[in-house]
Amino acid sequence: MTDFIVSARKYRPSSFNAVVGQSSIVLTLKNAIQSNLLAQSFLFCGPRGVGKTSCARILAKTINCFNISSDNEACNECESCLSFNKNTSFNIHELDAASNNSVDDIRNLVEQVRFSPQVGKYNIYIIDEVHMLSTSAFNAFLKTLEEPPSHAKFILATTEKNKIIPTILSRCQIFDFKRLSISNIASHLSYVAEHENINADTEALHLIAQKADGALRDALSFFDRLVSFSNKNLTYKSVIKHLNILDYDYYFRITDCLLENDINQILISYNEILENGFDGHHFINGLASHFRDILVSMNEKTSTLFEKGDVLKSRYIQQSSKCNLNFILSALSICNECDVQYKTTNNQRLLVEFTLMRISSIETTNSQKKKSKNFVISSHKSKNDISIKNTDEKVNVMELTSDLKKPDKISQKSSLDQSLIQNKTTENTEIILDVNKKTTLISINSLTEESNIDKSSEKIVSNLRSSELSYQSLILHWKTLISFVKDQGKSNLAIALSLHEPRLLKNNVIELSLSNAAQTEIILEEKYKILEYLRNKLTNDHIEIITKVIEGEKSATPYTNKDKFNKMLENNSSLDSLRLSLGLDSDY
């Protein structure tokens, strides 16, 4: 039984031409070797599994080769190359900074640097995971890195460039390795499968490449695992089963149901996904990626951004022909909202289901908008001034301006809204509540003549409640209002309401007498709630409240803290002595 070598090691590149997906870096290094413009120190940085250490080894072998080829590759025949290939070279030293990160380790390295190479031209020191060095070790390395002997070259490799101190960065020639594309990884996996006599579907290899997230080493690890699982017969079904990947068929089916507004089938399909053990968050992110792929498939210019197999690509192009741009953009926005809210919501399944229902209603909403023009009723400054504007789309016209922020205007708008909501089934009337902007939109569809508009406007205004208002019923509900306010813990408001009995004037106007301006401010702050309470209890939406400050009269009821203290002082004169002994202010 022979020892198994994992593909990541067996197919590790041994020459610049074998490096996958880093063509610009390879070309730069080759040109530097050809022109003999090699830096004293290099820093290779980038994500895991993209070829940093492999390139460092290839560079070290090539610059020590005695017979460099015309395309700047090592010959693999000279003494230096053969010793390197057998891992017996005395000129190339590798140091793992993760386990050798102390000052003493760097001092030992610095001591070795002064010795000339036994074979070849340079002593090359490859320090992997260099960001793991301590600050003291970095500082001990600075002088040697800045002015090394002519026979010494340093190649540093790291996955976290941000952890390296700036003084080290400034002394190195930096090369940023990029993540590998899905096509590059899939192509390399196909090459490995061919040499290993493994039957592999193209779609399966693309799926492995996508799962690897730009790291070739991870892709080769997945490849080895799946080959063992599928007994050298790598299929699309075996990959999605073993790597626990949600099948693209689900996304295609659900998208078709979303376009047809088939909510029942959507919920059934999502339930099937959950029963198969997939997470709702994983599903909604996958659905967003699916919509993104549909978007880039809509145009030939953006189809190059689509990194899937040819068979899958044709399916995306076919489905993209059924979708319009507005649907895709709206669906992506809704999926993004769900992604943000998923971890904070208590009912995650309901959130995803609601998201799917919102997406399925996009096309229905758009078709309704196109069928008719919309007329928007807006509220203005005067009490009963309602105007109707013809507009191509629904816009927020009932914004809370400075006038509408006044309690009486807010109250009037609220009562109008309530009556409209109660009558929202009226023909050709649609009511929309925008909670986020605290505005109310009332749109009347399919009205094309001014006479129809006027009649609809009059009909809405006539729906306001206008029960007869008597003084007896007002006093009765005024007392219940005071009790209600007390239960809410607003004692100052209750005192202001109970100082004087209200007067009933003409046109459903209630006059409330108050003792001072402070009470007036309290009433104005709560005027909206007072009006809402009275209008609902008395079933009259025309009720208004005005206030009147009684000048020259002093209320017998104590209101301020000073009044309360004087009232208490009449019953107990020793309270003033207590105040003086405590050092309280005379103004209380």
N, C-alpha and C positions, 0 to 999 in steps of 0.2 A: 504493500500500500504506500503510494507516494505521498509526500507532504503537500497539502493544498496551499497554494499561494493566492491570496485575494487579488481580485482584478486591479484594485487601486495600486498595488505594488507591482504586479506582473506587467501591467501596461503603463507603468510610470514612464514619462518621456525621458529619453537619454540624449536627445539632440534638440536643437532649437526648432527644427522643422517638425518635430513631433509634439510641440507645445500646442495646446488647444485654446483658441479664442483670445490670445494675447499678441496679436500680430504686430501692433505698434511697438510694444515693449521689446519683442524679439528683434525687430528691425533696428531699433535704436542700439541695442547691445551689440548686434553684428557690426553695425557701422562704427561703433566705438572700438571694437577689436581690430577692424580693418585699418582704421586711421590711427591706431595706437593712442587713443585719447581716453584711456580708462581712468575713471575717478579713483581716488584713494579709498573711498568708502561708499557703499550703496545701501539704500534703505528700500526694501520691497514691502509694501503694505497693501492690504486688501482683505476681503472676507476669506473665510476658510475654504480650503479645497479648490483654489483657482490656479495653483501652480507656482506659488512664491518660492517655496523651498526647492522645488524641482528646477526652476530657472536658476536659482543660486548655485546648485550643484553643476548644472550644465555650463554656466559661466565659468565656474572654478575649473572644471575639466578643460574647457576650451582654451582659456588663456595660458594654461600650462602645457598645452599640446605642442610637440615638437614639429608636427607637420599639419598645420591648419589648412583645410581645403579651401578651394577658391570661393566657396559660398560661406566661408567663415564658420565651418563646423569642425569639431574634433575628429581626428583620423581614426580613433579607436584601435590603433595598431602600435603606437609608440609606447615606450616604457611607462611614461606618465599616465597615459590613457588606460593601459592595461591594469596598472596598479589601482587606479581609481575605480575601474569596473569591478575589481575584486575586493574593494573596500580595504586595501592595504596601503593606501597612499599616505606618506608622511608629510606631505605638503599641504594637504587640505584638512582643516580641523573644524569639527562641528561641535558647538556648545549649546546645550539646552538651557536657556536663561530661566526657565520655570523652576528648575531644580538647582541651578548654579547662579543664584542672584545676589550673593553677598559681596562685600568689598574684597574679601580674600580671594574669591574665585576670579574676580577681574584682575587683581594684582598678579595672580599666577599667570593669567593670560598675557598681561603686559610684559612679564618676565620672559615669556616664550617668544614674543614678537621680535626681540633683538637678534635672534638666531637666524642665519641665512638658510634658505631651502637646500635640502640634500640633492633632490632631483627636480629639474624644472626651473622656472624663472621666478615664481612667486610662492610665498606662503599665504594661503587664503584661509580666513577665519569666518566661518558661517555661524552667526548667533541667532538661533530661532527663538521666537516669542520674546523678543528683546524688551518689550514693554513691562515684563515681569521683574526686571532689575530694580533694585532699591535705589533711592535717590543718592545715597552715598556711593553705590557702585557706579551709577551714571557719572557722578562727579570724578571718580577715580579713573574713569575711562576717557574723559574729555581730552586730556593733553595728547595721549597716544593716538586717539582718533583724528585729531587735528593735524598732527605732524608725525605720521608713522614712517618707518624706514621705507626706502624705495622698493624693497622686496616684499612688503606686506600689503595685503588688500583685505578689507573688511566688508562683509555682506550681512546686513542685518535684516531680519524678517519679522513682521508683526501683523497681527489682526486688529490692533487698537492703536492707531497712530496718535490719537489724542492723548494717550498716557505717556508719551515720550516727551521729555523736557525739551524746550526750544533750542537749547545750546547743542543738543545732539542732532536735532533736525538740521540746523544750519551748517553742520559739518558733513552732511551726507548728500549724495545725489539720489533724489527720491523718485521712485517708480510706483505709481498707483495701479494696482491690478484690479480689473473690473470683474463683475459677475459674468459668468458665461451665459450666452443665449441658449434658449431651448433647442434651437436647431443645431448649434454646435455640439451640445451634449448628446442629443439624439443621434447625430452623425457618428460621434465617437462610440456610443453604445452599439450602433449597428456594426461598426468595424470590429469591436470586441466579440459580438455575437457571431460574426462570420468566421473569425479565427478560432472560436471555441465550438463551432459546429452546433450552434443553438438556433432553433427556429423562433424568430421573434417578429411579432406584428409591428408595423410602423407606428400604429396608434398606441400600442403598449409602450414603446420606447419613448414616444413624445410625452406620455403620461408620467413615466419615471423621471424624465428630464424636468417636467413641470414641478413635480413633487420635490426635486432636489434643490430648487430655489437658487440656481446659479452656481452650485458647488459640484464640480465633477466627481470629487471623491465620494460625496454622499450618493450621487447617482450610481456610481459603480458598486457601492455597498448595497443599495436597493437592488441592483441588478443581480448580484450574487445571491442575495436572499430569495429573490423571486425565481431564479433558475433552480434553486434547490426545491422550492415549493411546487413548481410546475413541471419538474422533471425534464428540463431543457426544452420545454415547449411553451414559450412566453406569449400569452394571448392577452387581449384587452380585458376580458372578463376576469382572468386570474390576477391581473394587476390591481383592478379596482377592488377585488375581494380581499386580497392580502394586505394592501396598503390602506384599506378602509377609506377609499375615495368614493365620493358620491357620483354615481353614474351620470354622464351628460344627458342620457335619455330622460331622466327626471326633469332636468331644466328645460329641455325641448318640449316635453309634454305639458309642463306647468305653464310655460310661456304661451303655448297654443290655447290653453284654457283661459289664461288671462286676457288674451285678445278676443276670445269668444264670450267673456264674462260668465264663464261656467263655474260659479263659486262652489257648488257641491263637489264637483270633481277636483277642484283645487284643494279643498279641505281633506278629501279622501287621500289624495296623493301626498299631501304633507304629513298626514297621519301615518302613512306607509313609510315615509322617510324616518320619522321618529321611532317607529317600531323596529326598523333596521339598525337602530343604535346611533344614528347621526344626531349631532347637536343642532338646535335651531339657529344658533349664532353662526355656526359653520355653513348651514344651508343658506342663510340670508346673504352672507358674504359671497358664497358661490353664485347665487342668483344675480348679484350685482356684477360679478365678473362676467357672467353669461350675457347680461345686457350690454356690457362694455364690448364684448366680442361681436355682438350683433351690430353695435354702432360702427365699429371699424370695418365690418364686412359690407357696409352699405355703399362704400365708395372704393373704386380701384386704387385711388391714391393712398388711402389709409389701410388697405388690405395687407400691406407689408408689415403692419404692426400686429397682425394676427399670427400667432405662433402655435399653430396646431397642424395636425396631419392633413393630407389632401382630402381624405374622405370626410373628416369632421369639418373641414373648411367649406366643402360643398353644402353640407347641411346648414351651416350658419348663413351662407349666402342665400339659400332657399328661404330660411325663416326671416331673414332681414327684409326680403321683398314684401312680407306681410305687415311689417311694422313701419310706422312713420317716426320721424325724428322727435316730434313732440311727446309721443308715448314713451320712447326710450329715455329721454332726458327726465321726464316726470317720474318714471319708474326708478331711475338711478337716484334721484333726489329722495324719494320715499324710502328706498333701501338704506340710504345713508342715515336717514333719521332713525330707522329701526336699529341700525348698527350702534348708533350713539346711545340710544335709550335701553338697549338690551340688558346690560349688566345692572342697571338701576331699577328695572321694573320688577314687581313681585310676581306677575303672571306672564312669564316669557312666551309661553305657547300662544296665549291670547294676543300678545303683541305681534307675533309673526303672522298669525292668521288675519288679524286686522290689517296688517301691512299688505298682505296678498289681496284682500278685498278692496283696499284703496287703489291698488295698481289695476285691478280688474275693472274698476269703474272709470278709469281715465278716458277710454275711448267713448263710453256712454256720455260722460260729461261734455266732452268736446263736440259730439254730434248734436247734443241739445243746444249748445251755444251757437252752433252754425245755423240752426233751424229758424231762429227768430232774433229780431233786434230787441234790445232791452231798454226799458225806461226805468230810471232810478228816481225814487222819491226822496228828497232831502229835507231835513229840518233846518229852519232858519231862525232869525232872532225873534220875530214876533210870535205871539202865542199860537195862532192857528194858521201861520203862513207856511203852506206846503207847496213846493214847486216840483215839476216833473221835467226831467231832462232826457233827451234822446241820446243814447250813447251806444257805441259798437260793442263794448264789453262792460262787465260789472266793475265799478270802481267804488272806493270808499268815499262817500260824500258827506256822511254824517259824522265827521270828525269832531272831537270834543274841543271846540275853540274856547277862547276865553269867555265868551258869552254863554256857551252851553255848559261850562263848568259851574255856573251859578246854580245853587240848589233848586230854584224854581224851574229853570230850564231843564235840568236833569230830570226832575220829577215829571214835568210835562212829557218829555221824550219817553220816559219809562212807562208811563201810563198808556201812551200812544202805542208803544211797542207791544204791551200786554194785550191790548184790544186787537191789534193786528195779528198777533200770534194765535189768539183764540179764533180768529176768522181766517186762518191761513188756507182753508180749503175753498175759499171763494174762487170762482172761475177766473182763470188767467192771472192769478196772483201767486207770487213765490216770495217767501221771506227767508233771508239769509242772515245768520248771526255770526259776526266776526268777533270771537271772544278775545283773541290776542290783542286787537287794536281797540277794543271797547267801543265798537261802532255797530250800527245796525243798518243793514241794507234792505230795502223793500223794492223789488223789481217787478214790474208788470209787463208780461210778455204779450206779443201778438197784438199790440194796439197801434194802429197806424193813423187814426184820425183824431183830431183835437177834441171832437165831441166825446169820443170814447174815453179819452184821457180825463176830461173834466168829470164825466160821470163816475169813473173809477175813483177819482180823488174825492168826490163828494160822498161816495159810498163808504170809503175808509173813514172819513171824518165822522160820518153819521153813526159809526159803530162805537163811538166813545160812550161810556156809561154816564147816565145823567139822571139818576134817581132823585126824587124830591128831597131836599135837605131841610129838616126842621131843627129848631133850637133844642128841643128836648132830646132828640137822638144825638145831636152834636155833644151836648153836655154828658150824656150817658157814655158815649165812646171816648170823650175826652178824659173821663176818670179812668177808664180802662187803659188809655194811652199812658197816663201817669204811672199806673201800676206796672205796666209793661216796661216803661223806662227804668223804674226802680229795680225791677228784676234783672235788668241788664247792667246794673251797677253804676248808672249815670245819675248820681244824686243831684249834681248841680243843675242838670237839665230838668229833672223832676221838680226841683224847687222853682225854677223859672216858669214852668208850665202851670204850677199850682198857686202862684201868687195872685193872679186875677182870673176870673172866669172869662172865657173868650166871647166875643160879640159876633153875631152873624149879620153880615151886611148883604147888599144886593149882589146878584150875579155869583152866588156861591163863594163869596169872599169872607174869610174869617179874620177878625182883627184881634190881636193878642197884645194886651198892655203889659209893659215891662218897667222895671224900676230904674235900670241904668243901661249904659251902652255895653257893659260886659255881658249882661244877659242876652242882649241882642246878638252879639257875636256867637254865643252858645247856640241860640236858636237857629241862626243862619247856617252854622256848621252841620246841624242835624236836620235841616229843613226837608231835605229829600226823603229821609226816612219817616219823618212825621207825616208828610203829605202822602207817601205811599201807604202808610198804615191807615190814615183816615179815608183815603179814596177807596181802599179795599173794603173797609168796614162799612162805609156809607154808600158803596157802589156808585160813586159819582166822580168822574175823571176831570170835572171842571173846577174842583175845589182849589182855592189858592189861599195862602196865608200872608198877611201883612202884619208888621210889628209897629208898636207905638210906645215910645218912652214917656212915662208920666213925669213931667217936670214940676218941681215945687212940692211933690208929694213924697213922703218917705214911707216905705213899706214897713209894716209892723213885723214882718217875718225877717229874721236875721239871714243875711246872704253871705257877706264876706266874713273872714275870720275875725276881723275887728268887731263887726256887728254881733257875732256869736259870743265873743268874749264880754262885750258890754252887757249883753243879755244875762249872761251868767253872773256878772259882777253885781247886777241888781239884786240877785238872790243871795249872794255871798260876797261881802265886801273884803274879806280876808284874801281873796284871790289876787288882788293887786299887790299885797305884801309878798305873796308867794312869787309873783312875777318879778318884783324888785330883787328878792333874795336870789332868784335864779339868774339875774342879770339879763333878762330878756328886753328886747327893744320896745320902746313905747309905741311904735307903729305896728307891733305884733307881727 
